[in-house]
Amino acid sequence: CVGELHDNPAPAYSDPTSYAYEMMSRLLDERQIRATALVCTTFPAAVAASRVYWERGQHVGRDISICSMNIEHPARYICPSITGLDMPDLAHVLSRCLEWFAGENSPAGPLLLEPREPVLFLGESTGSPDGPDCARALPLE
């Protein structure tokens, strides 16, 4: 996979959405991004990127695809819905951990507890770019 990494980390205990929004705004205004797809490492970054593209008249899901490594519950309900790996229900994993911590015996079986398979939520924020040359850079008007 080939691409560019852009990062504008937020201070600890702050909302990263505004930092992602500022960075995406600057990158698009300075025409530093000429991609047809973005893979965001967090849900707030995907939401911010979606907003920035929408403000500039781009159709997220058609002109630009945006997905997130992880999504949060609201991902399904915003427009467009954000594609990404859904957070698994960890209730059973946490209950096993709490039982282990409260118990007197060592746990039986493997100590690594993880979801069996990642769950991809395919939202409206991803799609194929229009036109015959899907690798082209889309102009920002």
C-alpha positions as CSV (number, residue, x, y, z in Angstrom):
1,C,0.0,0.0,0.0
2,V,1.4,3.4,-1.0
3,G,0.3,6.7,0.4
4,E,1.1,9.7,2.6
5,L,0.8,10.1,6.3
6,H,-0.5,13.3,7.7
7,D,-0.8,13.9,11.5
8,N,-1.8,16.7,13.8
9,P,-2.0,15.1,17.2
10,A,-4.3,16.6,19.8
11,P,-3.1,17.2,23.3
12,A,-4.1,14.5,25.8
13,Y,-7.7,14.6,27.1
14,S,-8.8,17.0,24.3
15,D,-11.2,16.4,21.4
16,P,-9.1,15.4,18.3
17,T,-11.8,16.3,15.9
18,S,-10.9,20.0,15.7
19,Y,-7.2,19.3,15.2
20,A,-8.0,16.9,12.3
21,Y,-10.4,19.5,10.9
22,E,-7.7,22.2,10.9
23,M,-5.1,19.9,9.3
24,M,-7.5,18.7,6.6
25,S,-8.6,22.3,5.9
26,R,-5.0,23.4,5.5
27,L,-4.0,20.4,3.4
28,L,-6.9,20.8,1.0
29,D,-6.6,24.6,0.8
30,E,-2.9,24.3,0.0
31,R,-3.7,21.5,-2.5
32,Q,-1.4,19.1,-0.7
33,I,-3.8,16.2,-1.0
34,R,-4.6,14.8,-4.5
35,A,-5.9,11.4,-3.4
36,T,-9.2,9.7,-4.2
37,A,-9.3,7.9,-0.9
38,L,-8.3,8.5,2.8
39,V,-7.8,6.0,5.5
40,C,-8.1,7.7,8.8
41,T,-6.7,6.2,11.9
42,T,-9.6,7.4,14.1
43,F,-13.3,8.1,13.8
44,P,-12.9,11.8,14.8
45,A,-10.4,12.2,11.9
46,A,-12.8,10.6,9.4
47,V,-15.6,12.9,10.6
48,A,-13.4,16.0,10.3
49,A,-12.2,15.0,6.8
50,S,-15.8,14.3,5.7
51,R,-16.8,17.8,6.9
52,V,-13.9,19.5,5.2
53,Y,-14.6,17.9,1.9
54,W,-18.3,18.6,2.2
55,E,-17.6,22.3,2.8
56,R,-15.5,22.5,-0.4
57,G,-18.3,21.0,-2.5
58,Q,-16.9,17.5,-2.8
59,H,-19.3,14.5,-2.5
60,V,-17.9,12.1,0.1
61,G,-18.4,8.5,-1.2
62,R,-18.2,9.5,-4.8
63,D,-15.5,12.2,-5.3
64,I,-13.5,11.0,-2.3
65,S,-13.7,7.9,-0.2
66,I,-13.1,8.2,3.5
67,C,-12.9,5.3,6.0
68,S,-11.6,4.9,9.5
69,M,-9.6,2.2,11.2
70,N,-12.2,2.2,13.9
71,I,-15.6,3.7,14.1
72,E,-17.8,4.6,17.0
73,H,-21.5,4.1,17.3
74,P,-22.6,7.4,15.7
75,A,-20.8,6.4,12.4
76,R,-24.0,4.7,11.2
77,Y,-26.2,7.8,11.7
78,I,-24.2,10.7,10.4
79,C,-24.4,11.7,6.7
80,P,-22.7,10.1,5.0
81,S,-22.3,7.1,7.2
82,I,-18.6,6.4,7.8
83,T,-17.0,3.1,6.7
84,G,-14.7,1.4,9.1
85,L,-14.0,-1.4,11.5
86,D,-16.7,-1.5,14.1
87,M,-15.9,-1.7,17.8
88,P,-16.8,-5.2,19.0
89,D,-19.0,-5.9,22.0
90,L,-16.4,-6.6,24.7
91,A,-18.9,-7.4,27.5
92,H,-18.1,-11.1,27.5
93,V,-14.3,-10.4,27.4
94,L,-14.5,-7.9,30.2
95,S,-16.7,-10.2,32.4
96,R,-14.1,-13.0,31.9
97,C,-11.4,-10.6,33.0
98,L,-13.3,-9.5,36.0
99,E,-14.0,-13.1,37.0
100,W,-10.3,-13.8,36.8
101,F,-9.4,-10.8,38.8
102,A,-11.9,-11.6,41.5
103,G,-11.2,-15.3,41.6
104,E,-8.6,-17.2,43.5
105,N,-7.5,-19.5,40.6
106,S,-5.5,-18.8,37.5
107,P,-7.6,-18.7,34.3
108,A,-7.9,-21.8,32.2
109,G,-7.1,-21.6,28.5
110,P,-5.4,-18.8,26.6
111,L,-4.8,-15.5,28.2
112,L,-5.3,-13.5,25.0
113,L,-8.9,-12.5,24.7
114,E,-9.9,-10.9,21.4
115,P,-12.8,-10.8,18.9
116,R,-12.7,-13.7,16.5
117,E,-13.1,-11.5,13.4
118,P,-13.1,-7.7,12.7
119,V,-16.5,-6.4,11.7
120,L,-16.4,-4.0,8.7
121,F,-19.3,-1.6,8.6
122,L,-19.6,-0.5,4.9
123,G,-20.9,3.0,5.1
124,E,-21.8,5.6,2.5
125,S,-18.4,7.4,2.8
126,T,-16.7,4.9,0.4
127,G,-17.2,4.2,-3.2
128,S,-15.5,4.1,-6.6
129,P,-14.5,7.4,-8.1
130,D,-16.3,8.5,-11.3
131,G,-14.7,8.3,-14.7
132,P,-12.5,5.9,-16.6
133,D,-9.2,6.8,-14.8
134,C,-9.9,6.0,-11.1
135,A,-6.3,6.9,-10.1
136,R,-6.7,10.5,-11.2
137,A,-6.5,13.4,-8.7
138,L,-9.8,15.3,-8.3
139,P,-9.6,19.0,-8.7
140,L,-10.9,21.1,-5.8
141,E,-13.0,24.0,-7.1
